[in-house]
C-alpha cells in the first residue's frame, strides 16, 4: 500500500472491505500499522523503522466521519470552534473564526442549533467546517455523503470541490461510488483487499 | 431523639458520598477505558462488597482497621488514635459498602459513550484528559448522576458493617438506621416510626430521581 496525495482531492476508491477506511484511520493515527511510513510534507507522522508514531492529537489531520460524529451536546458553532486553538489564532478570537467558517459553508442559520435538529446536508457541512477550523495539513473524509439523498448529494459534491479549491489543503476522500469519484477526484487510488490496485486520473481509471 | 441520628447520618453520608463520587468515577473510568492485565479481577474486587453479607464486610474492616488490625494497630501505636467507634469509621463502612454501586454505574455510563466522539475530539487536537471533561463526562452525565444517587441511598442505609466497625454510640456513631434498630429493641415505637418514615421518604425520592435520570437515556 503506497500512494502520494499532492494537491486537490485524492479519492480512495474500492468496495467494502478493501481497506479504505482503515487507511484513513491509519493516516489519522487512530490505528497503528505494523510497518511503513506516513509523512505530510516535511513532517513524519509515522515511521516503523525509526519508531516514530505521532499521537492523533499531534497530527494535523482534519477528519470527517461517515456519521459526522458531531458532538450532540454542542451547537454547530460550538462544534466548529472546538478544534480552534487559542494560541494559533493571533487576531480575531475563536468565536469570530468559527463565524467565518459558518459563513463560508453557508450554515449561519444553524449556528445555535444542535446536531439532532439539522438536516443531513447541514450536518455534513458542519462536520467539514469543524475539521477545517482546526487548521489541518490534510483533510480525511470517510464517505461523508453516503447518508445524503441524491439531490442534496449532487449539490454537496460541488461544494466539497469548491471548498477544497479555496482552502488549498489536500483532501483524501473515501468512497465506493463511481459518480462521486469521477466528479470529485483529481487522482484516484483504487484499493482492493488492503492493497493498491491502480492509481491514476479519473479518465484513466474509469474507462467507459 | 430524632435530631442527633439525623445530624450524624447527614454528616456521614455527605462525606462518604463525596469520597464515593470521586473515587467511584475514577475507578469507573479506569475500568471502562483500561486495557490492562487483571482488569476484571480488579473490577471483581471492587464489586465484592455488593454481594458479600454486610457483616462479613464489617468483619474484614475490623481485621484491617480495628484496634488490633493490620493497619489499625500500627496506626494506634503511631498516633494513639483508633478509628473504630468513631464517625470516621461510619464513613469508611459507608464508602466500602456503597462504592461498588458507583463504580458499576460510572463504568456503564462511560462505556455507553460512543468512542467515535472521543476520537473526533482527539483529531481536533484535544488531549485525553480534556476529552474526558469536555466530551465523555457531559455525555455520560446522567448515568453518573444516577450512580451518585444510588450510592448515596446505600450509604444512608448502611447498617451491618457500620455497627461492627463504628459501633452504636448515640451522638457519636449512631446513624439513623442504627437508631431505628435501637428504638425497636427498646420499645420506643414512636421514635422508630418517625425515623423509618424519614428514611423511607428520602429513599423513595432517590429511587424516583434515579429512574428519571436513567429513563429515556438518549442513545447517541
Boltz contact constraints between the chains, C-beta under 6 A:
constraints:
  - contact:
      token1: [A, 28]
      token2: [B, 123]
      max_distance: 6.0
  - contact:
      token1: [A, 30]
      token2: [B, 119]
      max_distance: 6.0
  - contact:
      token1: [A, 56]
      token2: [B, 122]
      max_distance: 6.0
  - contact:
      token1: [A, 56]
      token2: [B, 123]
      max_distance: 6.0
  - contact:
      token1: [A, 57]
      token2: [B, 122]
      max_distance: 6.0
  - contact:
      token1: [A, 57]
      token2: [B, 125]
      max_distance: 6.0
  - contact:
      token1: [A, 61]
      token2: [B, 123]
      max_distance: 6.0
  - contact:
      token1: [A, 63]
      token2: [B, 123]
      max_distance: 6.0
  - contact:
      token1: [A, 69]
      token2: [B, 116]
      max_distance: 6.0
  - contact:
      token1: [A, 69]
      token2: [B, 117]
      max_distance: 6.0
  - contact:
      token1: [A, 69]
      token2: [B, 120]
      max_distance: 6.0
  - contact:
      token1: [A, 72]
      token2: [B, 220]
      max_distance: 6.0
  - contact:
      token1: [A, 73]
      token2: [B, 138]
      max_distance: 6.0
  - contact:
      token1: [A, 82]
      token2: [B, 124]
      max_distance: 6.0
  - contact:
      token1: [A, 83]
      token2: [B, 124]
      max_distance: 6.0
  - contact:
      token1: [A, 83]
      token2: [B, 125]
      max_distance: 6.0
  - contact:
      token1: [A, 134]
      token2: [B, 124]
      max_distance: 6.0
  - contact:
      token1: [A, 134]
      token2: [B, 125]
      max_distance: 6.0
